[in-house]
Structure formats: C-alpha cells, structure tokens
C-alpha cells in the first residue's frame, strides 16, 4: 500500500480559483529562445477541484492479481 499526501502548495487552499500568469524562457529544438506564458493556479483544490475545497491526501492500494 502506498499513501501519497498531496505535496501542498506555497499558497495552501486555492481560493476562488485564483491563478496568475508566469513567463518561462524556453529554447526551441533549433536553440532559439522564446518566452512561454502559462496560467498557473495559486494553491490547490486537488482532487475535488471545487471552489475553496482544501487539497486532500490519497491512498493507493496495489495488490497482485491472483490467477
């Protein structure tokens, strides 16, 4: 059995689906630089993804299949 706790976020629970835009400098396959703009959530509501729900931990059970 594996217990995986959501790693948490610097901003805790995502309030009102808050997000911000971040710029990342990336190289193309030909070595040219470009700026990619991403919308990143502030905090987390995983796994429910409902407004103002706190993130929760997850437990995964892996068992062998009996033939």
Phi and psi restraints in degrees (range 20) as a CNS / XPLOR table:
assign (resid 1 and name C) (resid 2 and name N)
       (resid 2 and name CA) (resid 2 and name C) 1.0 -122.5 20.0 2
assign (resid 2 and name N) (resid 2 and name CA)
       (resid 2 and name C) (resid 3 and name N) 1.0 130.8 20.0 2
assign (resid 2 and name C) (resid 3 and name N)
       (resid 3 and name CA) (resid 3 and name C) 1.0 -111.2 20.0 2
assign (resid 3 and name N) (resid 3 and name CA)
       (resid 3 and name C) (resid 4 and name N) 1.0 118.7 20.0 2
assign (resid 3 and name C) (resid 4 and name N)
       (resid 4 and name CA) (resid 4 and name C) 1.0 -114.5 20.0 2
assign (resid 4 and name N) (resid 4 and name CA)
       (resid 4 and name C) (resid 5 and name N) 1.0 116.8 20.0 2
assign (resid 4 and name C) (resid 5 and name N)
       (resid 5 and name CA) (resid 5 and name C) 1.0 -90.6 20.0 2
assign (resid 5 and name N) (resid 5 and name CA)
       (resid 5 and name C) (resid 6 and name N) 1.0 136.8 20.0 2
assign (resid 5 and name C) (resid 6 and name N)
       (resid 6 and name CA) (resid 6 and name C) 1.0 -53.7 20.0 2
assign (resid 6 and name N) (resid 6 and name CA)
       (resid 6 and name C) (resid 7 and name N) 1.0 132.8 20.0 2
assign (resid 6 and name C) (resid 7 and name N)
       (resid 7 and name CA) (resid 7 and name C) 1.0 -64.2 20.0 2
assign (resid 7 and name N) (resid 7 and name CA)
       (resid 7 and name C) (resid 8 and name N) 1.0 -10.4 20.0 2
assign (resid 7 and name C) (resid 8 and name N)
       (resid 8 and name CA) (resid 8 and name C) 1.0 80.6 20.0 2
assign (resid 8 and name N) (resid 8 and name CA)
       (resid 8 and name C) (resid 9 and name N) 1.0 172.5 20.0 2
assign (resid 8 and name C) (resid 9 and name N)
       (resid 9 and name CA) (resid 9 and name C) 1.0 -136.3 20.0 2
assign (resid 9 and name N) (resid 9 and name CA)
       (resid 9 and name C) (resid 10 and name N) 1.0 153.1 20.0 2
assign (resid 9 and name C) (resid 10 and name N)
       (resid 10 and name CA) (resid 10 and name C) 1.0 -60.2 20.0 2
assign (resid 10 and name N) (resid 10 and name CA)
       (resid 10 and name C) (resid 11 and name N) 1.0 -26.9 20.0 2
assign (resid 10 and name C) (resid 11 and name N)
       (resid 11 and name CA) (resid 11 and name C) 1.0 -102.9 20.0 2
assign (resid 11 and name N) (resid 11 and name CA)
       (resid 11 and name C) (resid 12 and name N) 1.0 7.7 20.0 2
assign (resid 11 and name C) (resid 12 and name N)
       (resid 12 and name CA) (resid 12 and name C) 1.0 66.9 20.0 2
assign (resid 12 and name N) (resid 12 and name CA)
       (resid 12 and name C) (resid 13 and name N) 1.0 -139.4 20.0 2
assign (resid 12 and name C) (resid 13 and name N)
       (resid 13 and name CA) (resid 13 and name C) 1.0 -69.4 20.0 2
assign (resid 13 and name N) (resid 13 and name CA)
       (resid 13 and name C) (resid 14 and name N) 1.0 132.6 20.0 2
assign (resid 13 and name C) (resid 14 and name N)
       (resid 14 and name CA) (resid 14 and name C) 1.0 -70.7 20.0 2
assign (resid 14 and name N) (resid 14 and name CA)
       (resid 14 and name C) (resid 15 and name N) 1.0 116.2 20.0 2
assign (resid 14 and name C) (resid 15 and name N)
       (resid 15 and name CA) (resid 15 and name C) 1.0 -95.8 20.0 2
assign (resid 15 and name N) (resid 15 and name CA)
       (resid 15 and name C) (resid 16 and name N) 1.0 126.3 20.0 2
assign (resid 15 and name C) (resid 16 and name N)
       (resid 16 and name CA) (resid 16 and name C) 1.0 54.5 20.0 2
assign (resid 16 and name N) (resid 16 and name CA)
       (resid 16 and name C) (resid 17 and name N) 1.0 34.4 20.0 2
assign (resid 16 and name C) (resid 17 and name N)
       (resid 17 and name CA) (resid 17 and name C) 1.0 56.3 20.0 2
assign (resid 17 and name N) (resid 17 and name CA)
       (resid 17 and name C) (resid 18 and name N) 1.0 35.7 20.0 2
assign (resid 17 and name C) (resid 18 and name N)
       (resid 18 and name CA) (resid 18 and name C) 1.0 -61.6 20.0 2
assign (resid 18 and name N) (resid 18 and name CA)
       (resid 18 and name C) (resid 19 and name N) 1.0 144.3 20.0 2
assign (resid 18 and name C) (resid 19 and name N)
       (resid 19 and name CA) (resid 19 and name C) 1.0 -151.4 20.0 2
assign (resid 19 and name N) (resid 19 and name CA)
       (resid 19 and name C) (resid 20 and name N) 1.0 168.9 20.0 2
assign (resid 19 and name C) (resid 20 and name N)
       (resid 20 and name CA) (resid 20 and name C) 1.0 -143.1 20.0 2
assign (resid 20 and name N) (resid 20 and name CA)
       (resid 20 and name C) (resid 21 and name N) 1.0 159.2 20.0 2
assign (resid 20 and name C) (resid 21 and name N)
       (resid 21 and name CA) (resid 21 and name C) 1.0 -94.6 20.0 2
assign (resid 21 and name N) (resid 21 and name CA)
       (resid 21 and name C) (resid 22 and name N) 1.0 136.3 20.0 2
assign (resid 21 and name C) (resid 22 and name N)
       (resid 22 and name CA) (resid 22 and name C) 1.0 -126.9 20.0 2
assign (resid 22 and name N) (resid 22 and name CA)
       (resid 22 and name C) (resid 23 and name N) 1.0 144.4 20.0 2
assign (resid 22 and name C) (resid 23 and name N)
       (resid 23 and name CA) (resid 23 and name C) 1.0 -103.7 20.0 2
assign (resid 23 and name N) (resid 23 and name CA)
       (resid 23 and name C) (resid 24 and name N) 1.0 133.7 20.0 2
assign (resid 23 and name C) (resid 24 and name N)
       (resid 24 and name CA) (resid 24 and name C) 1.0 -123.9 20.0 2
assign (resid 24 and name N) (resid 24 and name CA)
       (resid 24 and name C) (resid 25 and name N) 1.0 131.7 20.0 2
assign (resid 24 and name C) (resid 25 and name N)
       (resid 25 and name CA) (resid 25 and name C) 1.0 -88.1 20.0 2
assign (resid 25 and name N) (resid 25 and name CA)
       (resid 25 and name C) (resid 26 and name N) 1.0 122.1 20.0 2
assign (resid 25 and name C) (resid 26 and name N)
       (resid 26 and name CA) (resid 26 and name C) 1.0 -130.7 20.0 2
assign (resid 26 and name N) (resid 26 and name CA)
       (resid 26 and name C) (resid 27 and name N) 1.0 150.2 20.0 2
assign (resid 26 and name C) (resid 27 and name N)
       (resid 27 and name CA) (resid 27 and name C) 1.0 -100.5 20.0 2
assign (resid 27 and name N) (resid 27 and name CA)
       (resid 27 and name C) (resid 28 and name N) 1.0 139.3 20.0 2
assign (resid 27 and name C) (resid 28 and name N)
       (resid 28 and name CA) (resid 28 and name C) 1.0 -77.2 20.0 2
assign (resid 28 and name N) (resid 28 and name CA)
       (resid 28 and name C) (resid 29 and name N) 1.0 174.2 20.0 2
assign (resid 28 and name C) (resid 29 and name N)
       (resid 29 and name CA) (resid 29 and name C) 1.0 -64.6 20.0 2
assign (resid 29 and name N) (resid 29 and name CA)
       (resid 29 and name C) (resid 30 and name N) 1.0 -20.1 20.0 2
assign (resid 29 and name C) (resid 30 and name N)
       (resid 30 and name CA) (resid 30 and name C) 1.0 -93.6 20.0 2
assign (resid 30 and name N) (resid 30 and name CA)
       (resid 30 and name C) (resid 31 and name N) 1.0 4.6 20.0 2
assign (resid 30 and name C) (resid 31 and name N)
       (resid 31 and name CA) (resid 31 and name C) 1.0 88.9 20.0 2
assign (resid 31 and name N) (resid 31 and name CA)
       (resid 31 and name C) (resid 32 and name N) 1.0 4.9 20.0 2
assign (resid 31 and name C) (resid 32 and name N)
       (resid 32 and name CA) (resid 32 and name C) 1.0 -81.4 20.0 2
assign (resid 32 and name N) (resid 32 and name CA)
       (resid 32 and name C) (resid 33 and name N) 1.0 142.4 20.0 2
assign (resid 32 and name C) (resid 33 and name N)
       (resid 33 and name CA) (resid 33 and name C) 1.0 -89.4 20.0 2
assign (resid 33 and name N) (resid 33 and name CA)
       (resid 33 and name C) (resid 34 and name N) 1.0 138.8 20.0 2
assign (resid 33 and name C) (resid 34 and name N)
       (resid 34 and name CA) (resid 34 and name C) 1.0 -145.4 20.0 2
assign (resid 34 and name N) (resid 34 and name CA)
       (resid 34 and name C) (resid 35 and name N) 1.0 162.2 20.0 2
assign (resid 34 and name C) (resid 35 and name N)
       (resid 35 and name CA) (resid 35 and name C) 1.0 -103.2 20.0 2
assign (resid 35 and name N) (resid 35 and name CA)
       (resid 35 and name C) (resid 36 and name N) 1.0 124.9 20.0 2
assign (resid 35 and name C) (resid 36 and name N)
       (resid 36 and name CA) (resid 36 and name C) 1.0 -105.5 20.0 2
assign (resid 36 and name N) (resid 36 and name CA)
       (resid 36 and name C) (resid 37 and name N) 1.0 132.0 20.0 2
assign (resid 36 and name C) (resid 37 and name N)
       (resid 37 and name CA) (resid 37 and name C) 1.0 -105.5 20.0 2
assign (resid 37 and name N) (resid 37 and name CA)
       (resid 37 and name C) (resid 38 and name N) 1.0 123.9 20.0 2
assign (resid 37 and name C) (resid 38 and name N)
       (resid 38 and name CA) (resid 38 and name C) 1.0 -119.5 20.0 2
assign (resid 38 and name N) (resid 38 and name CA)
       (resid 38 and name C) (resid 39 and name N) 1.0 144.6 20.0 2
assign (resid 38 and name C) (resid 39 and name N)
       (resid 39 and name CA) (resid 39 and name C) 1.0 -93.0 20.0 2
assign (resid 39 and name N) (resid 39 and name CA)
       (resid 39 and name C) (resid 40 and name N) 1.0 121.0 20.0 2
assign (resid 39 and name C) (resid 40 and name N)
       (resid 40 and name CA) (resid 40 and name C) 1.0 -118.4 20.0 2
assign (resid 40 and name N) (resid 40 and name CA)
       (resid 40 and name C) (resid 41 and name N) 1.0 130.7 20.0 2
assign (resid 40 and name C) (resid 41 and name N)
       (resid 41 and name CA) (resid 41 and name C) 1.0 -67.4 20.0 2
assign (resid 41 and name N) (resid 41 and name CA)
       (resid 41 and name C) (resid 42 and name N) 1.0 145.2 20.0 2
assign (resid 41 and name C) (resid 42 and name N)
       (resid 42 and name CA) (resid 42 and name C) 1.0 -99.4 20.0 2
assign (resid 42 and name N) (resid 42 and name CA)
       (resid 42 and name C) (resid 43 and name N) 1.0 106.4 20.0 2
assign (resid 42 and name C) (resid 43 and name N)
       (resid 43 and name CA) (resid 43 and name C) 1.0 91.5 20.0 2
assign (resid 43 and name N) (resid 43 and name CA)
       (resid 43 and name C) (resid 44 and name N) 1.0 -168.9 20.0 2
assign (resid 43 and name C) (resid 44 and name N)
       (resid 44 and name CA) (resid 44 and name C) 1.0 -145.7 20.0 2
assign (resid 44 and name N) (resid 44 and name CA)
       (resid 44 and name C) (resid 45 and name N) 1.0 146.2 20.0 2
assign (resid 44 and name C) (resid 45 and name N)
       (resid 45 and name CA) (resid 45 and name C) 1.0 -124.8 20.0 2
assign (resid 45 and name N) (resid 45 and name CA)
       (resid 45 and name C) (resid 46 and name N) 1.0 20.7 20.0 2
assign (resid 45 and name C) (resid 46 and name N)
       (resid 46 and name CA) (resid 46 and name C) 1.0 -70.8 20.0 2
assign (resid 46 and name N) (resid 46 and name CA)
       (resid 46 and name C) (resid 47 and name N) 1.0 138.9 20.0 2
assign (resid 46 and name C) (resid 47 and name N)
       (resid 47 and name CA) (resid 47 and name C) 1.0 -95.3 20.0 2
assign (resid 47 and name N) (resid 47 and name CA)
       (resid 47 and name C) (resid 48 and name N) 1.0 -6.0 20.0 2
assign (resid 47 and name C) (resid 48 and name N)
       (resid 48 and name CA) (resid 48 and name C) 1.0 -70.0 20.0 2
assign (resid 48 and name N) (resid 48 and name CA)
       (resid 48 and name C) (resid 49 and name N) 1.0 -35.0 20.0 2
assign (resid 48 and name C) (resid 49 and name N)
       (resid 49 and name CA) (resid 49 and name C) 1.0 57.2 20.0 2
assign (resid 49 and name N) (resid 49 and name CA)
       (resid 49 and name C) (resid 50 and name N) 1.0 30.3 20.0 2
assign (resid 49 and name C) (resid 50 and name N)
       (resid 50 and name CA) (resid 50 and name C) 1.0 -100.9 20.0 2
assign (resid 50 and name N) (resid 50 and name CA)
       (resid 50 and name C) (resid 51 and name N) 1.0 147.9 20.0 2
assign (resid 50 and name C) (resid 51 and name N)
       (resid 51 and name CA) (resid 51 and name C) 1.0 -53.8 20.0 2
assign (resid 51 and name N) (resid 51 and name CA)
       (resid 51 and name C) (resid 52 and name N) 1.0 126.3 20.0 2
assign (resid 51 and name C) (resid 52 and name N)
       (resid 52 and name CA) (resid 52 and name C) 1.0 65.4 20.0 2
assign (resid 52 and name N) (resid 52 and name CA)
       (resid 52 and name C) (resid 53 and name N) 1.0 12.4 20.0 2
assign (resid 52 and name C) (resid 53 and name N)
       (resid 53 and name CA) (resid 53 and name C) 1.0 -77.4 20.0 2
assign (resid 53 and name N) (resid 53 and name CA)
       (resid 53 and name C) (resid 54 and name N) 1.0 139.5 20.0 2
assign (resid 53 and name C) (resid 54 and name N)
       (resid 54 and name CA) (resid 54 and name C) 1.0 -75.0 20.0 2
assign (resid 54 and name N) (resid 54 and name CA)
       (resid 54 and name C) (resid 55 and name N) 1.0 153.2 20.0 2
assign (resid 54 and name C) (resid 55 and name N)
       (resid 55 and name CA) (resid 55 and name C) 1.0 -66.3 20.0 2
assign (resid 55 and name N) (resid 55 and name CA)
       (resid 55 and name C) (resid 56 and name N) 1.0 150.2 20.0 2
assign (resid 55 and name C) (resid 56 and name N)
       (resid 56 and name CA) (resid 56 and name C) 1.0 -126.0 20.0 2
assign (resid 56 and name N) (resid 56 and name CA)
       (resid 56 and name C) (resid 57 and name N) 1.0 159.2 20.0 2
assign (resid 56 and name C) (resid 57 and name N)
       (resid 57 and name CA) (resid 57 and name C) 1.0 -81.6 20.0 2
assign (resid 57 and name N) (resid 57 and name CA)
       (resid 57 and name C) (resid 58 and name N) 1.0 166.3 20.0 2
assign (resid 57 and name C) (resid 58 and name N)
       (resid 58 and name CA) (resid 58 and name C) 1.0 -132.1 20.0 2
assign (resid 58 and name N) (resid 58 and name CA)
       (resid 58 and name C) (resid 59 and name N) 1.0 141.9 20.0 2
assign (resid 58 and name C) (resid 59 and name N)
       (resid 59 and name CA) (resid 59 and name C) 1.0 -120.0 20.0 2
assign (resid 59 and name N) (resid 59 and name CA)
       (resid 59 and name C) (resid 60 and name N) 1.0 127.9 20.0 2
assign (resid 59 and name C) (resid 60 and name N)
       (resid 60 and name CA) (resid 60 and name C) 1.0 -117.1 20.0 2
assign (resid 60 and name N) (resid 60 and name CA)
       (resid 60 and name C) (resid 61 and name N) 1.0 127.0 20.0 2
assign (resid 60 and name C) (resid 61 and name N)
       (resid 61 and name CA) (resid 61 and name C) 1.0 -106.0 20.0 2
assign (resid 61 and name N) (resid 61 and name CA)
       (resid 61 and name C) (resid 62 and name N) 1.0 125.4 20.0 2
assign (resid 61 and name C) (resid 62 and name N)
       (resid 62 and name CA) (resid 62 and name C) 1.0 -115.2 20.0 2
assign (resid 62 and name N) (resid 62 and name CA)
       (resid 62 and name C) (resid 63 and name N) 1.0 120.4 20.0 2
assign (resid 62 and name C) (resid 63 and name N)
       (resid 63 and name CA) (resid 63 and name C) 1.0 -126.2 20.0 2
assign (resid 63 and name N) (resid 63 and name CA)
       (resid 63 and name C) (resid 64 and name N) 1.0 149.0 20.0 2
assign (resid 63 and name C) (resid 64 and name N)
       (resid 64 and name CA) (resid 64 and name C) 1.0 -70.6 20.0 2
assign (resid 64 and name N) (resid 64 and name CA)
       (resid 64 and name C) (resid 65 and name N) 1.0 149.1 20.0 2
assign (resid 64 and name C) (resid 65 and name N)
       (resid 65 and name CA) (resid 65 and name C) 1.0 -84.8 20.0 2
assign (resid 65 and name N) (resid 65 and name CA)
       (resid 65 and name C) (resid 66 and name N) 1.0 127.1 20.0 2
assign (resid 65 and name C) (resid 66 and name N)
       (resid 66 and name CA) (resid 66 and name C) 1.0 -90.5 20.0 2
assign (resid 66 and name N) (resid 66 and name CA)
       (resid 66 and name C) (resid 67 and name N) 1.0 129.2 20.0 2
